[in-house]
Amino acid sequence: MGDRNALLSLLEACYLTWNWDGVADARGEAEATVTHLLDRLARLDWTTAAWDGHQLVGLTGFSAAHLLRGRGPRVDGRAQLNYLYCHPTHWGTGLSGTLHDECVSVIGKHRYEDVQLWAPVGNPRARRFYEARGWSCVGGRIRYQGSVNLVRYFKRLPATA
Ligand SMILES: CC(C)(COP(=O)(O)OP(=O)(O)OC[C@H]1O[C@@H](n2cnc3c(N)ncnc32)[C@H](O)[C@@H]1OP(=O)(O)O)[C@@H](O)C(=O)NCCC(=O)NCCS
């Protein structure tokens, strides 16, 4: 998933749908974020991407969860699902559900007990998507990129034998 331009296009399309506080330019925000995100993606434990020809249309991955916004110690038994982004042209097609289910399934195989994620507070579509898949909102708001409020969701994983 090292294609900067493909990631930039996906980010811009997704950021246009977010409820930013004081950010008028989704393209500028995507450009400001893309290098950092490529670096973060390369450090996840697992990622998957979906392509439609040369267009990146879906993305997600996970890592171990850490305290202090990822900078603190690892949380025992807990994973974090990161960057579930689906291009708006593919919303409602089932692609997001497929990416989500695959990621949660791989996390389960790594013997984590539970998983967390951060979703934009002002994105009812994303929140509905997660709640329909058994995620519970547990509060804990943070600011992302200084301009969007995120809220934490949590999901317990089935015990593995
Ligand atoms: C969040 C995301 C991955 C969900 O994928 P999707 O393909 O849009 O999801 P689906 O269409 O399968 O499900 C969305 C649900 O929200 C519902 N919905 C749509 N608009 C809504 C709204 N304004 N308010 C509440 N629910 C809404 C849909 O009806 C659907 O629910 P249903 O399956 O019960 O009918 C995708 O929208 C996305 O990538 N968004 C931009 C990036 C993002 O915000 N990612 C999450 C960051 S953690």
PDBQT file of the ligand as one rigid body, heavy atoms in Angstrom, charges set to zero:
ROOT
HETATM    1  C1  LIG A 201     -17.520   4.467   7.533  1.00  0.00    +0.000 C 
HETATM    2  C2  LIG A 201     -17.541   3.678   6.215  1.00  0.00    +0.000 C 
HETATM    3  C3  LIG A 201     -16.340   2.748   6.191  1.00  0.00    +0.000 C 
HETATM    4  C4  LIG A 201     -18.822   2.852   6.146  1.00  0.00    +0.000 C 
HETATM    5  O1  LIG A 201     -18.899   2.235   4.876  1.00  0.00    +0.000 OA
HETATM    6  P1  LIG A 201     -20.270   2.336   4.007  1.00  0.00    +0.000 P 
HETATM    7  O2  LIG A 201     -20.089   1.557   2.771  1.00  0.00    +0.000 OA
HETATM    8  O3  LIG A 201     -20.595   3.767   3.884  1.00  0.00    +0.000 OA
HETATM    9  O4  LIG A 201     -21.257   1.585   5.018  1.00  0.00    +0.000 OA
HETATM   10  P2  LIG A 201     -22.675   0.915   4.722  1.00  0.00    +0.000 P 
HETATM   11  O5  LIG A 201     -23.351   1.610   3.601  1.00  0.00    +0.000 OA
HETATM   12  O6  LIG A 201     -22.457  -0.558   4.644  1.00  0.00    +0.000 OA
HETATM   13  O7  LIG A 201     -23.395   1.223   6.103  1.00  0.00    +0.000 OA
HETATM   14  C5  LIG A 201     -23.667   2.550   6.505  1.00  0.00    +0.000 C 
HETATM   15  C6  LIG A 201     -24.905   2.543   7.394  1.00  0.00    +0.000 C 
HETATM   16  O8  LIG A 201     -25.190   3.896   7.826  1.00  0.00    +0.000 OA
HETATM   17  C7  LIG A 201     -26.521   4.217   7.441  1.00  0.00    +0.000 C 
HETATM   18  N1  LIG A 201     -26.484   5.667   7.169  1.00  0.00    +0.000 N 
HETATM   19  C8  LIG A 201     -26.235   6.302   6.008  1.00  0.00    +0.000 A 
HETATM   20  N2  LIG A 201     -26.274   7.626   6.209  1.00  0.00    +0.000 NA
HETATM   21  C9  LIG A 201     -26.562   7.813   7.523  1.00  0.00    +0.000 A 
HETATM   22  C10 LIG A 201     -26.747   8.959   8.330  1.00  0.00    +0.000 A 
HETATM   23  N3  LIG A 201     -26.623  10.201   7.831  1.00  0.00    +0.000 N 
HETATM   24  N4  LIG A 201     -27.036   8.775   9.639  1.00  0.00    +0.000 NA
HETATM   25  C11 LIG A 201     -27.134   7.523  10.174  1.00  0.00    +0.000 A 
HETATM   26  N5  LIG A 201     -26.963   6.402   9.447  1.00  0.00    +0.000 NA
HETATM   27  C12 LIG A 201     -26.683   6.558   8.127  1.00  0.00    +0.000 A 
HETATM   28  C13 LIG A 201     -26.802   3.355   6.235  1.00  0.00    +0.000 C 
HETATM   29  O9  LIG A 201     -28.199   3.221   6.040  1.00  0.00    +0.000 OA
HETATM   30  C14 LIG A 201     -26.150   2.055   6.667  1.00  0.00    +0.000 C 
HETATM   31  O10 LIG A 201     -26.914   1.424   7.655  1.00  0.00    +0.000 OA
HETATM   32  P3  LIG A 201     -27.762   0.103   7.303  1.00  0.00    +0.000 P 
HETATM   33  O11 LIG A 201     -26.770  -0.920   6.804  1.00  0.00    +0.000 OA
HETATM   34  O12 LIG A 201     -28.400  -0.271   8.594  1.00  0.00    +0.000 OA
HETATM   35  O13 LIG A 201     -28.735   0.541   6.243  1.00  0.00    +0.000 OA
HETATM   36  C15 LIG A 201     -17.468   4.648   5.000  1.00  0.00    +0.000 C 
HETATM   37  O14 LIG A 201     -18.643   5.440   4.988  1.00  0.00    +0.000 OA
HETATM   38  C16 LIG A 201     -16.242   5.518   4.990  1.00  0.00    +0.000 C 
HETATM   39  O15 LIG A 201     -15.182   5.086   4.608  1.00  0.00    +0.000 OA
HETATM   40  N6  LIG A 201     -16.370   6.806   5.363  1.00  0.00    +0.000 N 
HETATM   41  C17 LIG A 201     -15.283   7.773   5.293  1.00  0.00    +0.000 C 
HETATM   42  C18 LIG A 201     -14.119   7.383   6.163  1.00  0.00    +0.000 C 
HETATM   43  C19 LIG A 201     -14.542   7.186   7.577  1.00  0.00    +0.000 C 
HETATM   44  O16 LIG A 201     -15.210   8.026   8.163  1.00  0.00    +0.000 OA
HETATM   45  N7  LIG A 201     -14.111   6.067   8.134  1.00  0.00    +0.000 N 
HETATM   46  C20 LIG A 201     -14.365   5.759   9.522  1.00  0.00    +0.000 C 
HETATM   47  C21 LIG A 201     -13.254   6.285  10.302  1.00  0.00    +0.000 C 
HETATM   48  S1  LIG A 201     -13.007   5.314  11.746  1.00  0.00    +0.000 SA
ENDROOT
TORSDOF 0
